[in-house]
Amino acid sequence: MNRVTCEEAFRQLDDYLDRQLRAGELRLIEEHLEICAACLREFTFERSVLDGVRKKLREVTAPPDLMARIGAALREGAG
Ligand SMILES: [Zn+2]
């Protein structure tokens, strides 16, 4: 049975969260998370941090007033 250690799981944490792992690697990580509460807690925490950052980035890159101005400019251009 091919099992990953906590160290190996942590090394692939970023790739796991970015969904960069191949199917086989992903399966091994998920198997480890099923049996290892410590890693599961860490992975869950990291994912929540990452989701929070991504949500903030979306808010920063696309503020509503900017989108409105772009929409107005496009309408002017089309008129
Ligand atoms: Zn572990």
PDB file of the backbone (N, CA, C, O) and the ligand in Angstrom, with CONECT records:
HET     ZN  A 101       1
ATOM      1  N   MET A   1       0.856  -1.205   0.000  1.00  0.00           N
ATOM      2  CA  MET A   1       0.000   0.000   0.000  1.00  0.00           C
ATOM      3  C   MET A   1       0.882   1.242   0.000  1.00  0.00           C
ATOM      4  O   MET A   1       1.802   1.374   0.807  1.00  0.00           O
ATOM      5  N   ASN A   2       0.583   2.131  -0.910  1.00  0.00           N
ATOM      6  CA  ASN A   2       1.390   3.337  -1.080  1.00  0.00           C
ATOM      7  C   ASN A   2       0.824   4.493  -0.259  1.00  0.00           C
ATOM      8  O   ASN A   2      -0.110   5.165  -0.696  1.00  0.00           O
ATOM      9  N   ARG A   3       1.377   4.724   0.912  1.00  0.00           N
ATOM     10  CA  ARG A   3       0.851   5.781   1.778  1.00  0.00           C
ATOM     11  C   ARG A   3       1.803   6.966   1.836  1.00  0.00           C
ATOM     12  O   ARG A   3       3.022   6.792   1.823  1.00  0.00           O
ATOM     13  N   VAL A   4       1.244   8.176   1.899  1.00  0.00           N
ATOM     14  CA  VAL A   4       2.091   9.357   2.055  1.00  0.00           C
ATOM     15  C   VAL A   4       2.197   9.695   3.537  1.00  0.00           C
ATOM     16  O   VAL A   4       1.287   9.419   4.320  1.00  0.00           O
ATOM     17  N   THR A   5       3.320  10.293   3.904  1.00  0.00           N
ATOM     18  CA  THR A   5       3.500  10.754   5.274  1.00  0.00           C
ATOM     19  C   THR A   5       2.951  12.169   5.406  1.00  0.00           C
ATOM     20  O   THR A   5       2.607  12.808   4.411  1.00  0.00           O
ATOM     21  N   CYS A   6       2.872  12.648   6.631  1.00  0.00           N
ATOM     22  CA  CYS A   6       2.418  14.017   6.866  1.00  0.00           C
ATOM     23  C   CYS A   6       3.319  15.008   6.129  1.00  0.00           C
ATOM     24  O   CYS A   6       2.846  15.985   5.549  1.00  0.00           O
ATOM     25  N   GLU A   7       4.631  14.737   6.163  1.00  0.00           N
ATOM     26  CA  GLU A   7       5.576  15.630   5.505  1.00  0.00           C
ATOM     27  C   GLU A   7       5.297  15.702   4.011  1.00  0.00           C
ATOM     28  O   GLU A   7       5.308  16.785   3.425  1.00  0.00           O
ATOM     29  N   GLU A   8       5.047  14.557   3.397  1.00  0.00           N
ATOM     30  CA  GLU A   8       4.760  14.530   1.961  1.00  0.00           C
ATOM     31  C   GLU A   8       3.429  15.212   1.649  1.00  0.00           C
ATOM     32  O   GLU A   8       3.290  15.899   0.637  1.00  0.00           O
ATOM     33  N   ALA A   9       2.465  15.011   2.529  1.00  0.00           N
ATOM     34  CA  ALA A   9       1.163  15.649   2.333  1.00  0.00           C
ATOM     35  C   ALA A   9       1.308  17.165   2.369  1.00  0.00           C
ATOM     36  O   ALA A   9       0.739  17.876   1.541  1.00  0.00           O
ATOM     37  N   PHE A  10       2.086  17.654   3.350  1.00  0.00           N
ATOM     38  CA  PHE A  10       2.274  19.102   3.485  1.00  0.00           C
ATOM     39  C   PHE A  10       3.027  19.678   2.293  1.00  0.00           C
ATOM     40  O   PHE A  10       2.764  20.802   1.866  1.00  0.00           O
ATOM     41  N   ARG A  11       3.963  18.901   1.760  1.00  0.00           N
ATOM     42  CA  ARG A  11       4.737  19.373   0.617  1.00  0.00           C
ATOM     43  C   ARG A  11       3.819  19.597  -0.593  1.00  0.00           C
ATOM     44  O   ARG A  11       4.100  20.439  -1.445  1.00  0.00           O
ATOM     45  N   GLN A  12       2.729  18.843  -0.656  1.00  0.00           N
ATOM     46  CA  GLN A  12       1.821  18.952  -1.799  1.00  0.00           C
ATOM     47  C   GLN A  12       0.586  19.795  -1.492  1.00  0.00           C
ATOM     48  O   GLN A  12      -0.349  19.874  -2.289  1.00  0.00           O
ATOM     49  N   LEU A  13       0.609  20.426  -0.307  1.00  0.00           N
ATOM     50  CA  LEU A  13      -0.550  21.212   0.127  1.00  0.00           C
ATOM     51  C   LEU A  13      -0.938  22.283  -0.890  1.00  0.00           C
ATOM     52  O   LEU A  13      -2.099  22.388  -1.284  1.00  0.00           O
ATOM     53  N   ASP A  14       0.052  23.078  -1.310  1.00  0.00           N
ATOM     54  CA  ASP A  14      -0.236  24.166  -2.249  1.00  0.00           C
ATOM     55  C   ASP A  14      -0.785  23.644  -3.577  1.00  0.00           C
ATOM     56  O   ASP A  14      -1.759  24.172  -4.114  1.00  0.00           O
ATOM     57  N   ASP A  15      -0.138  22.596  -4.094  1.00  0.00           N
ATOM     58  CA  ASP A  15      -0.592  22.021  -5.362  1.00  0.00           C
ATOM     59  C   ASP A  15      -1.996  21.441  -5.219  1.00  0.00           C
ATOM     60  O   ASP A  15      -2.819  21.515  -6.132  1.00  0.00           O
ATOM     61  N   TYR A  16      -2.246  20.855  -4.032  1.00  0.00           N
ATOM     62  CA  TYR A  16      -3.566  20.292  -3.780  1.00  0.00           C
ATOM     63  C   TYR A  16      -4.621  21.394  -3.813  1.00  0.00           C
ATOM     64  O   TYR A  16      -5.665  21.242  -4.446  1.00  0.00           O
ATOM     65  N   LEU A  17      -4.346  22.492  -3.136  1.00  0.00           N
ATOM     66  CA  LEU A  17      -5.311  23.584  -3.069  1.00  0.00           C
ATOM     67  C   LEU A  17      -5.482  24.261  -4.428  1.00  0.00           C
ATOM     68  O   LEU A  17      -6.559  24.764  -4.751  1.00  0.00           O
ATOM     69  N   ASP A  18      -4.408  24.267  -5.221  1.00  0.00           N
ATOM     70  CA  ASP A  18      -4.490  24.854  -6.565  1.00  0.00           C
ATOM     71  C   ASP A  18      -5.019  23.862  -7.589  1.00  0.00           C
ATOM     72  O   ASP A  18      -5.139  24.180  -8.772  1.00  0.00           O
ATOM     73  N   ARG A  19      -5.334  22.665  -7.126  1.00  0.00           N
ATOM     74  CA  ARG A  19      -5.826  21.587  -8.007  1.00  0.00           C
ATOM     75  C   ARG A  19      -4.826  21.270  -9.118  1.00  0.00           C
ATOM     76  O   ARG A  19      -5.201  21.033 -10.266  1.00  0.00           O
ATOM     77  N   GLN A  20      -3.531  21.273  -8.741  1.00  0.00           N
ATOM     78  CA  GLN A  20      -2.470  21.012  -9.705  1.00  0.00           C
ATOM     79  C   GLN A  20      -2.021  19.550  -9.674  1.00  0.00           C
ATOM     80  O   GLN A  20      -1.169  19.147 -10.466  1.00  0.00           O
ATOM     81  N   LEU A  21      -2.584  18.763  -8.771  1.00  0.00           N
ATOM     82  CA  LEU A  21      -2.131  17.382  -8.632  1.00  0.00           C
ATOM     83  C   LEU A  21      -2.739  16.479  -9.694  1.00  0.00           C
ATOM     84  O   LEU A  21      -3.868  16.673 -10.145  1.00  0.00           O
ATOM     85  N   ARG A  22      -1.932  15.470 -10.080  1.00  0.00           N
ATOM     86  CA  ARG A  22      -2.492  14.448 -10.971  1.00  0.00           C
ATOM     87  C   ARG A  22      -3.454  13.588 -10.158  1.00  0.00           C
ATOM     88  O   ARG A  22      -3.420  13.593  -8.927  1.00  0.00           O
ATOM     89  N   ALA A  23      -4.305  12.856 -10.853  1.00  0.00           N
ATOM     90  CA  ALA A  23      -5.347  12.077 -10.192  1.00  0.00           C
ATOM     91  C   ALA A  23      -4.762  11.124  -9.149  1.00  0.00           C
ATOM     92  O   ALA A  23      -5.307  10.990  -8.053  1.00  0.00           O
ATOM     93  N   GLY A  24      -3.663  10.467  -9.487  1.00  0.00           N
ATOM     94  CA  GLY A  24      -3.046   9.522  -8.561  1.00  0.00           C
ATOM     95  C   GLY A  24      -2.533  10.194  -7.308  1.00  0.00           C
ATOM     96  O   GLY A  24      -2.713   9.680  -6.204  1.00  0.00           O
ATOM     97  N   GLU A  25      -1.888  11.357  -7.474  1.00  0.00           N
ATOM     98  CA  GLU A  25      -1.372  12.107  -6.330  1.00  0.00           C
ATOM     99  C   GLU A  25      -2.512  12.610  -5.455  1.00  0.00           C
ATOM    100  O   GLU A  25      -2.459  12.546  -4.227  1.00  0.00           O
ATOM    101  N   LEU A  26      -3.543  13.111  -6.126  1.00  0.00           N
ATOM    102  CA  LEU A  26      -4.710  13.624  -5.426  1.00  0.00           C
ATOM    103  C   LEU A  26      -5.333  12.534  -4.554  1.00  0.00           C
ATOM    104  O   LEU A  26      -5.723  12.775  -3.412  1.00  0.00           O
ATOM    105  N   ARG A  27      -5.416  11.350  -5.114  1.00  0.00           N
ATOM    106  CA  ARG A  27      -6.015  10.212  -4.396  1.00  0.00           C
ATOM    107  C   ARG A  27      -5.221   9.899  -3.126  1.00  0.00           C
ATOM    108  O   ARG A  27      -5.797   9.643  -2.069  1.00  0.00           O
ATOM    109  N   LEU A  28      -3.886   9.923  -3.247  1.00  0.00           N
ATOM    110  CA  LEU A  28      -3.035   9.629  -2.092  1.00  0.00           C
ATOM    111  C   LEU A  28      -3.208  10.674  -0.988  1.00  0.00           C
ATOM    112  O   LEU A  28      -3.262  10.340   0.196  1.00  0.00           O
ATOM    113  N   ILE A  29      -3.293  11.934  -1.392  1.00  0.00           N
ATOM    114  CA  ILE A  29      -3.477  13.008  -0.412  1.00  0.00           C
ATOM    115  C   ILE A  29      -4.831  12.850   0.274  1.00  0.00           C
ATOM    116  O   ILE A  29      -4.938  12.972   1.495  1.00  0.00           O
ATOM    117  N   GLU A  30      -5.850  12.580  -0.513  1.00  0.00           N
ATOM    118  CA  GLU A  30      -7.186  12.448   0.069  1.00  0.00           C
ATOM    119  C   GLU A  30      -7.261  11.245   1.005  1.00  0.00           C
ATOM    120  O   GLU A  30      -7.945  11.285   2.028  1.00  0.00           O
ATOM    121  N   GLU A  31      -6.550  10.173   0.646  1.00  0.00           N
ATOM    122  CA  GLU A  31      -6.501   9.013   1.534  1.00  0.00           C
ATOM    123  C   GLU A  31      -5.841   9.376   2.850  1.00  0.00           C
ATOM    124  O   GLU A  31      -6.272   8.929   3.912  1.00  0.00           O
ATOM    125  N   HIS A  32      -4.785  10.196   2.780  1.00  0.00           N
ATOM    126  CA  HIS A  32      -4.085  10.609   3.993  1.00  0.00           C
ATOM    127  C   HIS A  32      -4.993  11.487   4.853  1.00  0.00           C
ATOM    128  O   HIS A  32      -5.020  11.352   6.076  1.00  0.00           O
ATOM    129  N   LEU A  33      -5.729  12.381   4.210  1.00  0.00           N
ATOM    130  CA  LEU A  33      -6.611  13.283   4.960  1.00  0.00           C
ATOM    131  C   LEU A  33      -7.722  12.510   5.661  1.00  0.00           C
ATOM    132  O   LEU A  33      -8.237  12.940   6.693  1.00  0.00           O
ATOM    133  N   GLU A  34      -8.087  11.351   5.081  1.00  0.00           N
ATOM    134  CA  GLU A  34      -9.141  10.552   5.704  1.00  0.00           C
ATOM    135  C   GLU A  34      -8.674   9.905   7.001  1.00  0.00           C
ATOM    136  O   GLU A  34      -9.477   9.625   7.891  1.00  0.00           O
ATOM    137  N   ILE A  35      -7.363   9.668   7.100  1.00  0.00           N
ATOM    138  CA  ILE A  35      -6.853   8.969   8.289  1.00  0.00           C
ATOM    139  C   ILE A  35      -6.078   9.890   9.216  1.00  0.00           C
ATOM    140  O   ILE A  35      -5.704   9.465  10.309  1.00  0.00           O
ATOM    141  N   CYS A  36      -5.818  11.150   8.821  1.00  0.00           N
ATOM    142  CA  CYS A  36      -4.965  12.030   9.604  1.00  0.00           C
ATOM    143  C   CYS A  36      -5.696  13.335   9.934  1.00  0.00           C
ATOM    144  O   CYS A  36      -5.815  14.220   9.086  1.00  0.00           O
ATOM    145  N   ALA A  37      -6.176  13.442  11.155  1.00  0.00           N
ATOM    146  CA  ALA A  37      -6.950  14.611  11.565  1.00  0.00           C
ATOM    147  C   ALA A  37      -6.102  15.883  11.559  1.00  0.00           C
ATOM    148  O   ALA A  37      -6.599  16.964  11.242  1.00  0.00           O
ATOM    149  N   ALA A  38      -4.827  15.749  11.910  1.00  0.00           N
ATOM    150  CA  ALA A  38      -3.948  16.923  11.969  1.00  0.00           C
ATOM    151  C   ALA A  38      -3.806  17.561  10.597  1.00  0.00           C
ATOM    152  O   ALA A  38      -3.931  18.778  10.463  1.00  0.00           O
ATOM    153  N   CYS A  39      -3.542  16.744   9.566  1.00  0.00           N
ATOM    154  CA  CYS A  39      -3.392  17.267   8.210  1.00  0.00           C
ATOM    155  C   CYS A  39      -4.727  17.788   7.688  1.00  0.00           C
ATOM    156  O   CYS A  39      -4.772  18.820   7.018  1.00  0.00           O
ATOM    157  N   LEU A  40      -5.798  17.089   7.987  1.00  0.00           N
ATOM    158  CA  LEU A  40      -7.114  17.524   7.525  1.00  0.00           C
ATOM    159  C   LEU A  40      -7.434  18.915   8.060  1.00  0.00           C
ATOM    160  O   LEU A  40      -7.960  19.767   7.344  1.00  0.00           O
ATOM    161  N   ARG A  41      -7.105  19.130   9.342  1.00  0.00           N
ATOM    162  CA  ARG A  41      -7.351  20.433   9.960  1.00  0.00           C
ATOM    163  C   ARG A  41      -6.510  21.506   9.261  1.00  0.00           C
ATOM    164  O   ARG A  41      -7.010  22.589   8.955  1.00  0.00           O
ATOM    165  N   GLU A  42      -5.244  21.205   9.013  1.00  0.00           N
ATOM    166  CA  GLU A  42      -4.344  22.159   8.374  1.00  0.00           C
ATOM    167  C   GLU A  42      -4.797  22.469   6.946  1.00  0.00           C
ATOM    168  O   GLU A  42      -4.829  23.632   6.542  1.00  0.00           O
ATOM    169  N   PHE A  43      -5.147  21.430   6.183  1.00  0.00           N
ATOM    170  CA  PHE A  43      -5.589  21.622   4.801  1.00  0.00           C
ATOM    171  C   PHE A  43      -6.871  22.456   4.761  1.00  0.00           C
ATOM    172  O   PHE A  43      -7.023  23.342   3.921  1.00  0.00           O
ATOM    173  N   THR A  44      -7.788  22.159   5.682  1.00  0.00           N
ATOM    174  CA  THR A  44      -9.054  22.893   5.729  1.00  0.00           C
ATOM    175  C   THR A  44      -8.816  24.358   6.063  1.00  0.00           C
ATOM    176  O   THR A  44      -9.434  25.254   5.488  1.00  0.00           O
ATOM    177  N   PHE A  45      -7.894  24.582   7.016  1.00  0.00           N
ATOM    178  CA  PHE A  45      -7.568  25.953   7.410  1.00  0.00           C
ATOM    179  C   PHE A  45      -6.943  26.711   6.238  1.00  0.00           C
ATOM    180  O   PHE A  45      -7.340  27.837   5.937  1.00  0.00           O
ATOM    181  N   GLU A  46      -5.968  26.089   5.582  1.00  0.00           N
ATOM    182  CA  GLU A  46      -5.297  26.741   4.460  1.00  0.00           C
ATOM    183  C   GLU A  46      -6.283  27.073   3.338  1.00  0.00           C
ATOM    184  O   GLU A  46      -6.204  28.134   2.719  1.00  0.00           O
ATOM    185  N   ARG A  47      -7.199  26.162   3.093  1.00  0.00           N
ATOM    186  CA  ARG A  47      -8.193  26.385   2.040  1.00  0.00           C
ATOM    187  C   ARG A  47      -9.090  27.583   2.378  1.00  0.00           C
ATOM    188  O   ARG A  47      -9.418  28.387   1.505  1.00  0.00           O
ATOM    189  N   SER A  48      -9.479  27.691   3.647  1.00  0.00           N
ATOM    190  CA  SER A  48     -10.344  28.800   4.049  1.00  0.00           C
ATOM    191  C   SER A  48      -9.596  30.124   3.919  1.00  0.00           C
ATOM    192  O   SER A  48     -10.182  31.136   3.533  1.00  0.00           O
ATOM    193  N   VAL A  49      -8.292  30.119   4.243  1.00  0.00           N
ATOM    194  CA  VAL A  49      -7.473  31.327   4.084  1.00  0.00           C
ATOM    195  C   VAL A  49      -7.392  31.707   2.607  1.00  0.00           C
ATOM    196  O   VAL A  49      -7.568  32.867   2.234  1.00  0.00           O
ATOM    197  N   LEU A  50      -7.122  30.705   1.782  1.00  0.00           N
ATOM    198  CA  LEU A  50      -6.988  30.920   0.346  1.00  0.00           C
ATOM    199  C   LEU A  50      -8.290  31.452  -0.253  1.00  0.00           C
ATOM    200  O   LEU A  50      -8.271  32.375  -1.068  1.00  0.00           O
ATOM    201  N   ASP A  51      -9.406  30.875   0.147  1.00  0.00           N
ATOM    202  CA  ASP A  51     -10.706  31.336  -0.351  1.00  0.00           C
ATOM    203  C   ASP A  51     -10.951  32.778   0.053  1.00  0.00           C
ATOM    204  O   ASP A  51     -11.480  33.564  -0.734  1.00  0.00           O
ATOM    205  N   GLY A  52     -10.565  33.137   1.292  1.00  0.00           N
ATOM    206  CA  GLY A  52     -10.732  34.507   1.766  1.00  0.00           C
ATOM    207  C   GLY A  52      -9.907  35.473   0.947  1.00  0.00           C
ATOM    208  O   GLY A  52     -10.383  36.550   0.587  1.00  0.00           O
ATOM    209  N   VAL A  53      -8.674  35.098   0.649  1.00  0.00           N
ATOM    210  CA  VAL A  53      -7.783  35.945  -0.143  1.00  0.00           C
ATOM    211  C   VAL A  53      -8.337  36.138  -1.548  1.00  0.00           C
ATOM    212  O   VAL A  53      -8.350  37.246  -2.085  1.00  0.00           O
ATOM    213  N   ARG A  54      -8.795  35.031  -2.131  1.00  0.00           N
ATOM    214  CA  ARG A  54      -9.327  35.112  -3.498  1.00  0.00           C
ATOM    215  C   ARG A  54     -10.566  35.991  -3.565  1.00  0.00           C
ATOM    216  O   ARG A  54     -10.761  36.731  -4.529  1.00  0.00           O
ATOM    217  N   LYS A  55     -11.408  35.906  -2.529  1.00  0.00           N
ATOM    218  CA  LYS A  55     -12.612  36.724  -2.493  1.00  0.00           C
ATOM    219  C   LYS A  55     -12.227  38.195  -2.436  1.00  0.00           C
ATOM    220  O   LYS A  55     -12.821  39.031  -3.117  1.00  0.00           O
ATOM    221  N   LYS A  56     -11.205  38.508  -1.600  1.00  0.00           N
ATOM    222  CA  LYS A  56     -10.730  39.883  -1.471  1.00  0.00           C
ATOM    223  C   LYS A  56     -10.140  40.375  -2.791  1.00  0.00           C
ATOM    224  O   LYS A  56     -10.390  41.508  -3.200  1.00  0.00           O
ATOM    225  N   LEU A  57      -9.365  39.530  -3.451  1.00  0.00           N
ATOM    226  CA  LEU A  57      -8.741  39.901  -4.723  1.00  0.00           C
ATOM    227  C   LEU A  57      -9.806  40.242  -5.756  1.00  0.00           C
ATOM    228  O   LEU A  57      -9.658  41.202  -6.513  1.00  0.00           O
ATOM    229  N   ARG A  58     -10.876  39.460  -5.786  1.00  0.00           N
ATOM    230  CA  ARG A  58     -11.962  39.740  -6.732  1.00  0.00           C
ATOM    231  C   ARG A  58     -12.582  41.099  -6.443  1.00  0.00           C
ATOM    232  O   ARG A  58     -12.901  41.853  -7.362  1.00  0.00           O
ATOM    233  N   GLU A  59     -12.754  41.412  -5.139  1.00  0.00           N
ATOM    234  CA  GLU A  59     -13.340  42.698  -4.769  1.00  0.00           C
ATOM    235  C   GLU A  59     -12.427  43.841  -5.187  1.00  0.00           C
ATOM    236  O   GLU A  59     -12.892  44.889  -5.636  1.00  0.00           O
ATOM    237  N   VAL A  60     -11.102  43.626  -5.032  1.00  0.00           N
ATOM    238  CA  VAL A  60     -10.141  44.678  -5.345  1.00  0.00           C
ATOM    239  C   VAL A  60     -10.024  44.894  -6.848  1.00  0.00           C
ATOM    240  O   VAL A  60      -9.977  46.033  -7.313  1.00  0.00           O
ATOM    241  N   THR A  61      -9.978  43.799  -7.609  1.00  0.00           N
ATOM    242  CA  THR A  61      -9.743  43.936  -9.041  1.00  0.00           C
ATOM    243  C   THR A  61     -10.993  44.413  -9.782  1.00  0.00           C
ATOM    244  O   THR A  61     -10.881  44.934 -10.892  1.00  0.00           O
ATOM    245  N   ALA A  62     -12.173  44.249  -9.197  1.00  0.00           N
ATOM    246  CA  ALA A  62     -13.387  44.639  -9.897  1.00  0.00           C
ATOM    247  C   ALA A  62     -14.354  45.397  -8.981  1.00  0.00           C
ATOM    248  O   ALA A  62     -15.434  44.901  -8.660  1.00  0.00           O
ATOM    249  N   PRO A  63     -13.947  46.623  -8.557  1.00  0.00           N
ATOM    250  CA  PRO A  63     -14.865  47.411  -7.739  1.00  0.00           C
ATOM    251  C   PRO A  63     -16.082  47.824  -8.555  1.00  0.00           C
ATOM    252  O   PRO A  63     -15.959  48.074  -9.754  1.00  0.00           O
ATOM    253  N   PRO A  64     -17.239  47.901  -7.938  1.00  0.00           N
ATOM    254  CA  PRO A  64     -18.495  48.165  -8.674  1.00  0.00           C
ATOM    255  C   PRO A  64     -18.461  49.450  -9.477  1.00  0.00           C
ATOM    256  O   PRO A  64     -18.972  49.487 -10.596  1.00  0.00           O
ATOM    257  N   ASP A  65     -17.849  50.545  -8.913  1.00  0.00           N
ATOM    258  CA  ASP A  65     -17.870  51.812  -9.651  1.00  0.00           C
ATOM    259  C   ASP A  65     -17.025  51.733 -10.908  1.00  0.00           C
ATOM    260  O   ASP A  65     -17.349  52.353 -11.921  1.00  0.00           O
ATOM    261  N   LEU A  66     -15.926  50.961 -10.842  1.00  0.00           N
ATOM    262  CA  LEU A  66     -15.095  50.791 -12.033  1.00  0.00           C
ATOM    263  C   LEU A  66     -15.879  50.034 -13.106  1.00  0.00           C
ATOM    264  O   LEU A  66     -15.856  50.407 -14.279  1.00  0.00           O
ATOM    265  N   MET A  67     -16.562  48.986 -12.702  1.00  0.00           N
ATOM    266  CA  MET A  67     -17.357  48.225 -13.659  1.00  0.00           C
ATOM    267  C   MET A  67     -18.436  49.105 -14.299  1.00  0.00           C
ATOM    268  O   MET A  67     -18.729  48.985 -15.489  1.00  0.00           O
ATOM    269  N   ALA A  68     -19.024  49.998 -13.478  1.00  0.00           N
ATOM    270  CA  ALA A  68     -20.055  50.892 -13.998  1.00  0.00           C
ATOM    271  C   ALA A  68     -19.459  51.855 -15.026  1.00  0.00           C
ATOM    272  O   ALA A  68     -20.063  52.131 -16.063  1.00  0.00           O
ATOM    273  N   ARG A  69     -18.240  52.368 -14.709  1.00  0.00           N
ATOM    274  CA  ARG A  69     -17.591  53.299 -15.643  1.00  0.00           C
ATOM    275  C   ARG A  69     -17.232  52.600 -16.956  1.00  0.00           C
ATOM    276  O   ARG A  69     -17.379  53.168 -18.038  1.00  0.00           O
ATOM    277  N   ILE A  70     -16.763  51.364 -16.838  1.00  0.00           N
ATOM    278  CA  ILE A  70     -16.426  50.603 -18.046  1.00  0.00           C
ATOM    279  C   ILE A  70     -17.691  50.384 -18.884  1.00  0.00           C
ATOM    280  O   ILE A  70     -17.677  50.524 -20.107  1.00  0.00           O
ATOM    281  N   GLY A  71     -18.773  50.040 -18.200  1.00  0.00           N
ATOM    282  CA  GLY A  71     -20.041  49.826 -18.891  1.00  0.00           C
ATOM    283  C   GLY A  71     -20.501  51.090 -19.591  1.00  0.00           C
ATOM    284  O   GLY A  71     -20.972  51.029 -20.727  1.00  0.00           O
ATOM    285  N   ALA A  72     -20.372  52.262 -18.919  1.00  0.00           N
ATOM    286  CA  ALA A  72     -20.757  53.529 -19.511  1.00  0.00           C
ATOM    287  C   ALA A  72     -19.904  53.855 -20.725  1.00  0.00           C
ATOM    288  O   ALA A  72     -20.413  54.306 -21.751  1.00  0.00           O
ATOM    289  N   ALA A  73     -18.584  53.620 -20.598  1.00  0.00           N
ATOM    290  CA  ALA A  73     -17.660  53.895 -21.689  1.00  0.00           C
ATOM    291  C   ALA A  73     -17.999  53.023 -22.907  1.00  0.00           C
ATOM    292  O   ALA A  73     -17.944  53.480 -24.049  1.00  0.00           O
ATOM    293  N   LEU A  74     -18.347  51.768 -22.640  1.00  0.00           N
ATOM    294  CA  LEU A  74     -18.694  50.863 -23.728  1.00  0.00           C
ATOM    295  C   LEU A  74     -19.972  51.324 -24.418  1.00  0.00           C
ATOM    296  O   LEU A  74     -20.081  51.251 -25.642  1.00  0.00           O
ATOM    297  N   ARG A  75     -20.936  51.796 -23.638  1.00  0.00           N
ATOM    298  CA  ARG A  75     -22.188  52.280 -24.224  1.00  0.00           C
ATOM    299  C   ARG A  75     -21.931  53.518 -25.089  1.00  0.00           C
ATOM    300  O   ARG A  75     -22.486  53.658 -26.178  1.00  0.00           O
ATOM    301  N   GLU A  76     -21.064  54.426 -24.570  1.00  0.00           N
ATOM    302  CA  GLU A  76     -20.717  55.620 -25.349  1.00  0.00           C
ATOM    303  C   GLU A  76     -20.059  55.240 -26.665  1.00  0.00           C
ATOM    304  O   GLU A  76     -20.385  55.771 -27.727  1.00  0.00           O
ATOM    305  N   GLY A  77     -19.113  54.291 -26.561  1.00  0.00           N
ATOM    306  CA  GLY A  77     -18.398  53.839 -27.741  1.00  0.00           C
ATOM    307  C   GLY A  77     -19.337  53.217 -28.756  1.00  0.00           C
ATOM    308  O   GLY A  77     -19.167  53.394 -29.962  1.00  0.00           O
ATOM    309  N   ALA A  78     -20.336  52.485 -28.261  1.00  0.00           N
ATOM    310  CA  ALA A  78     -21.254  51.796 -29.145  1.00  0.00           C
ATOM    311  C   ALA A  78     -22.253  52.783 -29.766  1.00  0.00           C
ATOM    312  O   ALA A  78     -22.775  52.550 -30.857  1.00  0.00           O
ATOM    313  N   GLY A  79     -22.516  53.916 -29.037  1.00  0.00           N
ATOM    314  CA  GLY A  79     -23.503  54.864 -29.531  1.00  0.00           C
ATOM    315  C   GLY A  79     -22.899  55.669 -30.624  1.00  0.00           C
ATOM    316  O   GLY A  79     -23.561  56.538 -31.190  1.00  0.00           O
TER     317      GLY A  79
HETATM  318 ZN    ZN A 101      -0.870  13.812   8.291  1.00  0.00          ZN2+
END
